[in-house]
């Protein structure tokens, strides 16, 4: 496959202009509230382009509302909330004024808006307010829910409807529209006297806002070239001309001219040639014509089946021009294989919203996990007052929540994003009476969702498939043996997080009795396909598989098995589920790298979803594909019963990955409160796979330019097990005296990475979009 090429008629374009710099949306200061007739104000251009300036709900949000923020039974504070004229952010009042960026939240960071008492906070503390007056704004990432009560039900509905319209319009925007919207919102903020004219001082302010430290002479020359009226002010068409020059993409022009030649337009055959060089599947003349009709903005060019530079940029900034294969964004894998053949998105200590020592427990943590595609959640169950079991991290200061409330949250939210089965991993510390209460709540609340018997009423030879279990909930817990011992006791299913003993040795009878625990028949009956069992040893010739048994291993024990019995562990995981969890020593709920566990075929690699970091980036990247349904089919080498694959000895290199890092666009400004603080970006590409494939390489840094930095550097990697590899693109702000600051990242499986010229759409630490921030790269994947 070609990795891009030059043709003799192509001209090398000039080098990119001096970079300009862009501030992250979090840096946006709040403009004043609109006056009467505000739809004519320049700041409302963004809303006008969204087609929402005349919408009554949006106009009411622009005027603002005094809403009551609810945090506890006694903490109810009235605050002013007002939609800003950019249509992208909401300003809110604080008792103590803080930095401007601390008074704003962004529409693109909203996960959901719930009406009524549909959050844990409002159910507990909102009794004084009628449900019709209440709403909850749920944010992506770690930000807490915002529980609000409006003065009237109608005002609450205006915010619910208005936010829904803004979110829908934002989701429907192309990347080019987002960029236009974004730059005009900054333009409005830089116009200090709101006269719709830009002095050179205001232009310099704009450049700092958008993360560029442009040389004064160059900036003034650009300013004067656009000042056609020669009055030291830019207005109207002059401002648009300045923005066009600022947003110019020389590297895209270079590629476009390479294929279009001297006439500066792409015909359908020329676009087809570009698609073929990109390595696009199904590249035909008809496909090229379809792309012209989809992305070309000029109607005359479209009628003649020609693509201009603007249309070409629209295409490359669209999902079809992104690094992630669009065909992998929906459910595209075979979902009819046994559960053991899939990686399954799994959470550890799901109830926690912070550390496992003193952090709060919340049902909202389960809702957030499900919203991130999680399919296996953990419930640490302990004796509670009044015969009601509770969930918390035992023997710590973490708060407690009712078991039944968690099960209710499972019923309401488990299948909002994915229809495929959910596994409830029970860590049971309750006595027989409260175990029976747990079983009763599971049956009565979940009803037909709960799997209470095998699908074919026989002992299964293999686990059912995700397709067979759509919409169903499985319980992972201890199963009473068919023939119970005299005292009716079996080992507890409590995870031994600090397991110092050698599991291969027989545990003495006294020790066994000490650790023993009774299991309620009612709860035992619900462990159908996920019966907790201890994995003591692995032999080269494994015994007949027991598909319904699930082993839970600490990360330390799992690593030991991978090291000492790599292939045997892989074969074990072909037939049975294995759950891996973090060591208990991780007091701050830090995570381990899940990649090593996936390499050996472990399905349920449980992470602390509340703790952001590269480990959760890898998890999000692994489950980014297949419709983000939480199930990803393992590679064939991890599904074959007689596989010889060993992650410690994967064989010789088979694939060469070459990535040319070209440019970045509109990187976020890290220090919103310091106008002169500009990022010095570098790009690091990481490979996460089998041990011999793991690598990281980075570019040089570019000084003082987060707007359009240019690198043109090539990084190359040799891979032995490409089917397991994840590729992580990271942008950092270089610092000579301290660790680099994180700017953004994007992670995806190598097998879902498209070749050719691609845009990488960057995400924040919490996984929220940093739109319009992108990387522009060229990717080539060659097999040996």
C-alpha positions in Angstrom: 0.0 0.0 0.0 1.3 3.4 -0.9 2.2 5.7 2.0 1.7 8.9 0.1 3.8 10.1 -2.9 4.9 13.1 -4.8 4.2 13.6 -8.5 6.2 15.7 -10.9 3.5 18.2 -11.5 3.1 18.9 -7.8 4.6 22.1 -6.4 5.9 22.2 -2.8 4.0 24.9 -1.0 5.6 27.5 1.2 6.2 26.8 4.9 3.3 27.5 7.3 2.9 31.0 8.6 4.0 32.1 12.1 1.7 30.2 14.5 -1.2 31.7 16.4 -2.3 30.5 19.7 -5.6 29.2 21.0 -7.1 29.2 24.4 -9.1 26.2 25.6 -12.9 26.7 26.0 -12.4 26.7 29.7 -10.5 29.9 29.3 -13.4 31.9 27.9 -14.4 34.9 30.0 -18.1 35.6 30.3 -19.5 38.5 28.2 -22.2 40.7 29.6 -25.8 39.8 29.4 -27.5 40.7 26.1 -29.7 43.8 26.1 -33.0 44.2 24.2 -32.5 43.5 20.6 -29.6 41.3 21.4 -30.0 39.2 18.3 -28.2 42.0 16.4 -25.2 42.0 18.7 -22.0 40.5 17.1 -21.7 38.0 19.9 -24.9 36.4 18.8 -23.6 35.5 15.4 -22.8 32.0 16.7 -26.3 31.4 17.8 -27.6 32.9 14.6 -25.5 30.4 12.7 -27.0 27.7 14.9 -30.5 28.8 13.9 -31.5 29.4 17.5 -31.6 33.2 18.0 -35.4 33.3 17.7 -36.0 30.2 19.9 -38.0 31.2 23.0 -36.3 28.7 25.3 -32.8 29.9 24.2 -33.8 33.6 24.5 -35.0 32.9 28.0 -31.6 31.2 28.8 -29.8 34.3 27.4 -31.7 36.5 29.8 -30.8 34.2 32.7 -32.6 32.5 35.5 -32.2 32.5 39.3 -32.0 28.8 40.0 -31.6 27.1 43.4 -28.5 24.9 43.6 -29.1 21.9 46.0 -26.1 20.2 47.6 -27.5 18.8 50.9 -30.6 19.0 53.1 -29.6 22.4 54.4 -27.4 23.7 51.5 -29.8 25.4 49.1 -28.4 28.5 47.4 -30.0 30.7 44.8 -27.7 31.5 41.9 -28.0 33.3 38.6 -27.4 31.1 35.6 -27.2 32.6 32.1 -26.4 31.2 28.6 -23.6 33.1 27.0 -23.9 34.6 23.6 -21.6 32.0 22.1 -24.3 29.4 22.6 -21.5 27.1 23.9 -21.2 28.1 27.6 -23.3 28.9 30.6 -22.1 31.5 33.2 -23.1 31.0 36.8 -22.8 33.1 39.9 -20.6 32.2 42.9 -20.8 33.5 46.4 -17.1 34.3 46.3 -16.0 35.5 42.9 -13.2 33.4 41.4 -11.3 33.3 38.1 -13.5 33.8 35.1 -13.1 30.3 33.9 -14.4 29.0 37.2 -17.8 30.7 36.5 -18.5 28.7 33.3 -19.5 25.3 32.2 -19.7 24.1 28.6 -22.6 22.6 26.7 -20.2 20.1 25.0 -19.2 18.8 28.5 -22.8 17.9 29.4 -23.5 14.1 29.4 -27.3 14.3 30.1 -30.0 16.6 31.5 -32.6 14.8 33.7 -36.0 16.1 34.7 -37.5 15.8 38.2 -35.9 13.9 41.1 -33.8 11.7 38.8 -30.5 12.0 40.6 -29.2 10.7 43.9 -28.8 14.3 45.2 -32.4 15.3 44.4 -33.9 12.1 45.7 -32.2 12.6 49.0 -32.2 16.4 49.4 -34.8 17.8 47.0 -38.0 16.9 48.9 -38.8 20.6 49.5 -39.1 21.2 45.7 -41.7 19.8 43.4 -40.2 17.4 40.9 -41.6 19.4 38.0 -39.4 22.4 39.1 -36.2 20.3 39.3 -33.5 19.3 36.8 -30.1 17.7 37.0 -27.2 18.5 34.7 -24.9 15.5 34.4 -21.3 16.2 33.2 -18.8 14.1 31.4 -15.7 13.1 33.4 -15.4 13.6 37.1 -17.3 16.9 37.6 -20.2 16.5 40.1 -23.8 16.6 39.0 -25.5 20.0 39.2 -28.9 19.7 40.9 -31.1 22.7 40.4 -34.6 23.8 41.2 -36.3 26.6 39.2 -38.9 29.1 40.5 -41.5 27.5 38.3 -42.1 24.3 36.3 -42.2 26.2 33.1 -38.8 27.8 33.8 -37.3 24.4 34.5 -38.7 23.1 31.2 -37.2 26.1 29.3 -33.7 25.0 30.5 -34.3 21.3 29.9 -35.6 22.0 26.3 -33.0 24.8 25.6 -30.1 22.6 26.6 -31.4 19.8 24.6 -31.6 22.0 21.5 -28.1 23.4 22.0 -26.6 19.9 22.5 -28.4 18.6 19.4 -27.2 21.5 17.3 -23.7 21.2 18.6 -23.6 17.4 17.9 -24.8 18.1 14.3 -22.1 20.7 13.6 -19.3 19.7 11.3 -15.7 20.3 12.5 -15.4 23.3 10.2 -18.6 24.8 11.7 -17.3 24.2 15.2 -14.1 26.0 14.3 -16.0 28.9 12.8 -18.2 29.1 15.9 -15.2 28.8 18.2 -13.1 31.6 16.6 -16.1 34.0 16.5 -16.8 33.4 20.2 -13.2 34.5 20.9 -13.5 37.4 18.5 -16.5 38.6 20.5 -14.5 38.4 23.8 -11.5 40.2 22.4 -13.7 43.1 21.2 -13.3 44.9 24.5 -15.7 47.8 23.8 -18.2 45.7 21.8 -18.2 48.1 18.9 -17.8 45.3 16.3 -14.4 46.8 15.3 -11.0 45.3 16.1 -8.0 47.5 16.9 -4.5 46.1 16.7 -4.5 45.8 20.5 -7.7 43.8 20.4 -6.3 41.6 17.7 -3.2 40.9 19.9 -5.6 40.0 22.7 -7.4 37.6 20.4 -4.1 36.0 19.4 -3.2 35.4 23.0 -6.6 34.0 23.7 -6.3 31.5 20.9 -2.9 30.3 22.1 -0.5 32.2 19.8 2.5 34.3 20.6 2.8 36.0 17.2 5.7 38.3 16.4 4.4 41.9 16.7 5.8 42.9 13.3 4.3 39.9 11.6 1.0 40.4 13.4 0.9 44.1 12.5 1.7 43.4 8.9 -1.1 40.9 8.7 -3.4 43.4 10.4 -2.5 46.2 7.9 -2.9 43.9 4.9 -6.5 43.3 6.0 -7.1 47.0 6.9 -8.4 48.0 3.5 -10.1 51.2 5.0 -6.7 52.2 6.5 -8.3 53.5 9.7 -6.4 51.2 12.2 -9.6 49.2 12.7 -10.8 46.0 11.2 -14.6 45.6 10.7 -16.9 43.4 8.7 -15.2 41.9 5.6 -11.8 43.0 6.9 -12.3 40.9 10.1 -13.4 37.9 8.0 -10.3 38.3 5.8 -8.1 38.4 8.9 -9.7 35.2 10.2 -9.3 33.4 6.9 -5.6 34.2 6.9 -5.3 33.2 10.5 -7.0 29.8 9.9 -5.1 29.1 6.7 -3.8 25.5 6.6 -0.7 25.4 4.3 -0.1 21.7 4.8 -3.6 20.9 3.5 -3.1 23.3 0.6 0.1 21.4 -0.2 -1.7 18.1 -0.3 -4.6 19.5 -2.3 -2.3 21.1 -4.9 -0.4 17.9 -5.2 -3.5 16.2 -6.6 -5.3 19.1 -8.2 -2.5 20.5 -10.2 -2.5 24.1 -11.6 -6.3 24.4 -12.0 -6.7 24.4 -8.1 -9.8 22.1 -8.1 -10.1 18.4 -7.7 -12.0 16.5 -10.4 -13.6 13.2 -9.4 -10.8 11.2 -11.0 -8.2 13.2 -9.1 -10.0 12.8 -5.8 -10.2 9.0 -6.6 -6.4 9.0 -7.0 -6.1 10.7 -3.6 -8.4 8.1 -2.1 -6.4 5.2 -3.6 -3.2 6.7 -2.2 -4.9 6.9 1.2 -5.6 3.2 1.0 -9.4 3.7 1.3 -11.5 0.6 1.0 -14.0 0.8 -1.8 -12.3 3.7 -3.5 -14.3 4.1 -6.8 -15.2 6.9 -9.1 -18.7 6.8 -7.7 -17.4 7.1 -4.2 -15.3 10.1 -5.2 -18.4 11.7 -6.7 -20.4 11.0 -3.5 -17.8 12.7 -1.4 -17.9 15.8 -3.6 -21.7 16.0 -3.3 -21.4 15.5 0.5 -18.6 17.9 1.4 -18.3 20.5 -1.3 -19.7 23.9 -0.3 -19.6 25.7 -3.6 -22.8 24.7 -5.5 -21.3 25.5 -9.0 -18.3 23.3 -8.3 -20.6 20.6 -7.0 -22.7 20.7 -10.2 -19.6 20.1 -12.2 -18.4 17.3 -9.9 -15.4 19.4 -8.7 -14.0 19.8 -5.2 -12.5 23.1 -4.0 -9.9 23.5 -1.2 -12.8 24.3 1.2 -14.6 21.1 0.3 -11.4 19.1 0.7 -10.9 20.6 4.2 -14.5 19.8 5.1 -13.9 16.1 4.1 -10.6 15.8 6.0 -12.1 17.3 9.1 -15.2 15.0 9.0 -15.4 11.6 10.7 -14.5 10.1 7.3 -11.2 11.9 7.5 -10.5 10.9 11.1 -8.0 8.3 12.3 -10.8 6.0 13.6 -12.2 3.8 10.9 -15.9 4.9 10.7 -16.9 1.3 10.0 -15.6 0.4 13.5 -17.7 3.1 15.3 -20.8 0.9 15.2 -21.3 -2.7 16.3 -19.4 -4.5 13.5 -18.1 -7.6 15.3 -19.6 -11.1 15.6 -21.7 -10.9 18.8 -22.7 -14.6 18.8 -19.5 -16.1 20.3 -19.2 -17.2 24.0 -18.8 -14.4 26.5 -15.2 -15.7 27.2 -14.2 -14.6 23.7 -14.6 -10.9 24.4 -12.8 -8.2 26.3 -15.5 -6.8 28.6 -15.3 -3.2 30.0 -15.1 -3.7 33.8 -15.0 -1.4 36.9 -13.5 -1.9 40.3 -15.1 -0.4 43.4 -17.7 1.1 41.1 -19.5 2.8 44.0 -16.6 5.2 44.7 -16.3 8.7 43.4 -12.9 9.3 44.9 -10.3 7.4 46.9 -11.0 4.0 48.6 -10.0 5.4 52.0 -12.4 8.2 52.7 -14.2 9.1 49.4 -17.9 9.2 49.0 -19.9 6.3 47.7 -22.7 7.1 45.2 -25.2 5.4 43.0 -24.3 8.1 40.4 -20.9 6.4 40.1 -22.7 3.4 38.6 -24.7 5.6 36.2 -21.4 7.2 35.0 -19.8 3.8 34.6 -22.7 2.6 32.4 -22.5 5.9 30.4 -18.9 5.0 29.7 -19.8 1.6 28.3 -19.0 -0.4 31.4 -20.5 -3.9 31.5 -19.2 -5.4 34.7 -19.6 -3.4 37.9 -18.6 -4.2 41.5 -20.8 -4.2 44.6 -19.1 -4.5 48.0 -21.9 -5.7 50.2 -21.9 -5.3 54.0 -24.4 -5.7 56.9 -26.5 -2.5 57.2 -29.0 -1.3 59.8 -32.7 -2.3 59.7 -31.9 -5.5 57.8 -30.9 -3.6 54.7 -27.5 -4.4 53.2 -25.2 -1.5 52.3 -22.4 -0.9 49.8 -19.1 0.7 50.7 -15.4 0.0 51.0 -15.4 -2.0 54.3 -13.4 -0.8 57.3 -12.7 2.6 55.8 -14.3 6.1 56.0 -16.1 5.8 52.7 -19.8 6.7 52.9 -22.5 4.0 52.6 -25.3 3.6 50.1 -28.2 1.1 50.1 -27.8 -2.1 48.0 -31.4 -1.7 46.8 -30.7 1.8 45.5 -27.8 0.5 43.5 -29.9 -2.3 42.0 -32.5 0.3 41.1 -29.8 2.4 39.3 -28.8 -0.8 37.4 -32.4 -1.3 36.3 -32.8 2.3 35.1 -29.4 2.9 33.5 -27.6 -0.3 32.7 -28.8 -0.5 29.1 -29.0 3.2 28.2 -25.9 3.0 26.0 -25.4 -0.7 25.3 -27.9 -3.5 25.0 -25.4 -6.2 25.9 -25.4 -8.1 29.2 -24.2 -6.5 32.5 -22.4 -8.5 35.2 -22.8 -7.6 38.8 -19.7 -8.7 40.7 -20.7 -9.2 44.3 -18.1 -9.1 47.0 -20.3 -10.5 49.8 -19.6 -9.7 53.5 -23.2 -10.2 54.7 -24.8 -12.8 57.0 -27.4 -15.2 55.7 -30.4 -12.9 56.5 -29.1 -9.9 54.6 -27.9 -12.2 51.8 -31.5 -13.3 51.4 -32.5 -9.6 51.4 -29.9 -9.0 48.6 -31.4 -11.9 46.6 -34.9 -10.6 47.1 -34.0 -7.1 45.9 -32.2 -8.5 42.9 -35.3 -10.5 41.9 -38.0 -7.9 42.7 -36.2 -4.9 41.2 -34.6 -6.4 38.1 -37.5 -8.8 37.4 -37.1 -10.5 33.9 -33.8 -8.7 33.4 -32.1 -11.0 35.9 -30.7 -14.4 34.7 -32.0 -17.0 37.2 -31.4 -20.2 35.2 -29.4 -21.4 32.2 -30.9 -20.6 28.8 -31.2 -24.2 27.7 -31.9 -25.7 31.2 -28.8 -27.9 30.9 -25.2 -27.7 32.1 -23.6 -25.5 29.4 -20.5 -26.7 27.6 -19.7 -23.0 26.8 -21.0 -19.6 27.9 -23.8 -18.0 26.0 -23.1 -15.1 23.7 -23.7 -11.3 24.2 -26.4 -11.5 21.6 -28.2 -14.3 23.5 -28.0 -12.3 26.7 -29.1 -8.9 25.4 -30.8 -6.8 28.1 -30.0 -9.4 30.8 -28.1 -9.0 34.1 -25.8 -11.7 35.4 -24.7 -12.2 39.0 -21.1 -13.2 39.8 -21.0 -14.7 43.2 -20.3 -17.9 45.2 -22.3 -21.0 44.3 -23.2 -23.6 46.9 -21.8 -27.0 45.9 -24.3 -29.7 44.9 -23.3 -31.8 48.0 -22.8 -29.4 50.9 -20.4 -30.2 53.7 -21.7 -31.0 57.2 -21.6 -27.4 58.4 -22.9 -26.0 55.1 -20.0 -23.7 54.7 -17.8 -22.8 51.7 -15.0 -20.3 51.1 -16.0 -16.6 51.0 -16.0 -14.9 47.6 -14.2 -11.9 49.2 -11.2 -10.9 47.1 -7.9 -11.5 48.9 -6.3 -8.3 47.9 -3.2 -8.9 50.0 -2.7 -12.6 49.2 0.7 -13.4 50.5 0.4 -17.2 50.8 1.3 -19.5 48.0 -2.0 -20.6 46.4 -0.5 -23.8 45.1 -0.2 -25.1 48.7 -3.1 -26.7 50.4 -4.7 -24.4 53.0 -4.9 -26.1 56.4 -8.3 -27.1 57.7 -8.2 -24.6 60.6 -7.2 -21.8 58.3 -10.0 -22.8 55.9 -12.6 -22.7 58.7 -11.3 -19.3 59.7 -11.9 -17.9 56.3 -15.1 -19.8 55.7 -18.4 -18.1 55.4 -22.0 -19.3 54.9 -23.7 -18.6 51.6 -27.4 -18.1 51.4 -29.2 -20.6 49.1 -31.3 -17.7 47.8 -28.2 -15.7 46.7 -26.3 -18.9 45.5 -29.2 -19.7 43.1 -28.6 -16.4 41.3 -25.0 -17.3 40.4 -25.8 -19.1 37.1 -23.1 -18.3 34.5 -20.6 -16.5 36.8 -19.8 -18.7 39.7 -16.9 -17.3 41.7 -14.0 -19.8 42.1 -10.4 -19.7 43.0 -7.8 -20.3 40.3 -5.1 -22.3 42.2 -2.7 -23.4 39.4 -2.4 -23.8 35.7 -1.0 -26.9 34.0 0.3 -27.3 30.5 -2.5 -29.8 29.8 -5.5 -28.0 31.4 -8.5 -30.1 32.8 -11.8 -30.0 31.0 -13.1 -26.4 31.0 -15.7 -25.3 33.5 -17.2 -22.4 31.5 -19.4 -21.1 34.3 -16.6 -20.6 36.8 -15.0 -17.1 37.1 -11.7 -16.5 38.9 -10.8 -13.1 40.5 -7.1 -12.4 40.6 -5.2 -9.4 42.0 -3.0 -7.7 39.4 0.0 -9.2 41.2 -1.3 -12.8 40.9 -2.3 -12.2 37.2 1.2 -10.9 36.3 2.7 -14.0 38.1 0.6 -16.3 36.0 1.4 -14.5 32.8 5.1 -14.7 33.6 5.2 -18.3 34.6 2.4 -19.9 32.6 1.7 -17.5 29.7 0.3 -19.9 27.1 -1.6 -22.0 29.7 -3.2 -18.9 31.0 -4.2 -17.8 27.5 -5.8 -21.3 27.0 -7.6 -21.1 30.3 -9.1 -17.7 29.2 -10.4 -19.2 26.0 -13.2 -21.0 27.9 -13.5 -19.3 31.3 -13.9 -15.7 32.5 -11.1 -14.2 34.5 -11.5 -10.9 36.5 -8.4 -8.9 37.5 -8.5 -6.1 40.1 -6.1 -3.5 41.5 -4.0 -4.3 44.6 -5.5 -3.0 47.8 -2.3 -1.1 48.4 -3.5 1.5 45.9 -5.0 3.7 48.6 -5.6 6.6 46.3 -7.5 4.4 43.8 -4.7 4.5 41.3 -4.9 2.1 38.4 -2.5 -0.5 36.8 -2.0 -0.8 33.1 -4.8 -3.1 31.7 -2.8 -4.0 28.5 -0.7 -6.8 30.1 -3.9 -8.5 31.2 -5.6 -8.2 27.8 -2.5 -9.7 26.2 -3.2 -12.9 28.1 -6.9 -13.0 27.2 -8.3 -11.8 30.6 -11.8 -10.5 29.9 -12.8 -8.6 33.0 -9.9 -6.2 33.6 -11.3 -4.0 36.3 -10.2 -0.4 36.7 -11.1 2.5 39.0 -13.3 4.4 36.6 -13.2 7.5 38.9 -9.4 7.9 38.5 -8.3 9.5 35.2 -4.9 8.7 33.7 -3.3 6.8 30.9 -4.7 3.5 32.2 -8.3 4.8 31.7 -7.3 6.3 28.3 -6.2 2.8 27.3 -9.5 1.3 28.5 -11.5 4.0 26.7 -9.4 3.3 23.5 -9.9 -0.5 23.8 -13.7 -0.1 24.0 -13.9 2.9 21.6 -14.8 0.6 18.8 -17.8 -1.8 18.2 -20.3 0.9 19.0 -18.8 1.5 22.4 -21.0 -1.4 23.6 -18.5 -2.6 26.2 -17.7 -5.9 24.4 -14.8 -6.2 22.0 -14.0 -9.6 20.3 -10.6 -10.9 21.3 -8.1 -11.6 18.5 -8.2 -15.1 17.0 -5.0 -16.1 18.8 -6.8 -15.6 22.1 -9.9 -17.6 21.1 -8.5 -20.8 19.7 -8.6 -23.8 22.1 -5.2 -25.1 20.9 -3.6 -21.7 20.5 0.2 -21.5 20.9 0.2 -17.8 21.6 2.3 -16.6 24.5 2.3 -12.8 25.2 5.9 -13.1 26.5 7.1 -14.7 23.3 5.0 -13.3 20.4 7.4 -14.1 17.6 9.3 -11.8 15.1 8.1 -8.4 14.0 5.2 -8.6 11.5 4.1 -5.0 11.0 5.8 -1.6 10.6 3.8 1.5 11.7 5.0 4.8 10.3 3.4 8.1 11.5 4.4 11.5 10.2 3.3 14.1 12.7 2.6 17.2 10.6 0.7 19.9 12.5 -1.8 20.6 15.3 -4.7 23.0 15.3 -6.3 25.1 18.1 -4.7 23.4 21.1 -6.3 24.4 24.4 -4.7 27.1 26.5 -3.6 25.5 29.8 -3.5 28.6 32.0 -6.7 30.5 31.2 -6.0 33.2 33.7 -2.6 34.2 32.3 -3.0 35.9 28.9 0.7 35.6 28.1 0.9 31.9 29.0 1.3 30.0 25.7 2.0 26.3 25.3 5.1 24.8 23.8 3.6 21.7 22.4 5.3 18.3 21.5 3.6 15.1 20.4 4.4 11.7 21.8 3.1 8.5 20.2 2.9 5.4 22.5 2.4 1.8 21.5 0.7 -0.4 24.2 0.7 -4.1 23.4 2.8 -7.2 24.2 5.9 -6.3 26.2 8.2 -6.4 23.2 5.9 -4.0 21.2 5.6 -1.3 23.9 7.4 1.9 22.9 7.1 5.6 22.9 8.6 8.3 20.7 8.1 12.0 20.5 8.7 15.0 18.4 10.6 18.2 19.3 8.6 20.9 20.9 7.4 24.1 19.1 8.0 27.3 21.0 5.0 29.5 21.9 2.4 28.1 19.5 -0.7 26.2 20.4 -2.7 27.5 17.4 -1.0 25.9 14.4 2.3 24.3 15.4 4.2 22.4 12.7 6.6 19.5 13.2 6.8 17.4 10.0 8.6 14.6 12.0 8.4 10.9 11.3 8.1 8.3 14.0 8.4 4.5 13.2 7.5 1.4 15.2 8.0 -2.4 14.7 5.2 -4.6 16.0 5.1 -8.3 16.8 1.4 -8.6 17.8 -0.4 -5.8 16.0 -3.8 -7.3 16.7 -3.4 -6.5 20.4 -1.7 -3.0 20.0 -3.3 0.3 21.1 -1.9 3.5 19.7 -2.0 6.6 22.0 -1.4 10.1 20.6 -0.4 12.5 23.4 0.2 16.3 23.2 2.1 17.9 26.1 3.3 21.4 27.0 7.1 21.1 27.2 8.7 22.5 30.4 12.5 22.6 30.9 12.3 22.6 34.7 9.4 20.4 35.6 7.4 17.5 34.2 5.5 18.4 31.0 1.8 19.4 31.3 -0.8 17.2 29.7 -2.7 19.0 26.8 -4.8 16.2 25.2 -4.8 12.7 23.9 -6.5 10.1 21.8 -6.2 6.3 22.0 -7.5 3.6 19.6 -6.7 0.1 18.5 -4.1 -0.3 15.7 -6.5 -2.4 13.8 -9.0 0.5 13.7 -6.5 3.0 12.6 -7.0 4.3 9.1 -4.1 5.0 6.8 -3.2 8.2 4.9 -3.7 11.8 6.0 -5.9 11.9 9.1 -7.0 14.2 11.8 -6.8 13.1 15.4 -9.6 14.7 17.5 -8.1 15.3 20.9 -9.7 14.5 24.3 -9.2 15.9 27.8 -8.0 13.9 30.8 -11.6 13.1 31.6 -12.3 11.9 28.1 -14.3 15.0 27.1 -13.9 16.5 23.6 -11.4 19.4 23.2 -13.0 20.4 19.9 -11.8 22.0 17.7 -8.3 20.8 18.8 -6.8 18.3 16.4 -3.6 16.7 15.3 -2.9 16.2 11.6 -0.8 13.2 10.7 0.0 10.8 7.9 -0.2 7.1 8.8 1.3 4.1 7.0 0.9 0.5 8.1 2.9 -2.2 6.3 2.9 -5.9 6.9 6.0 -8.0 6.5 
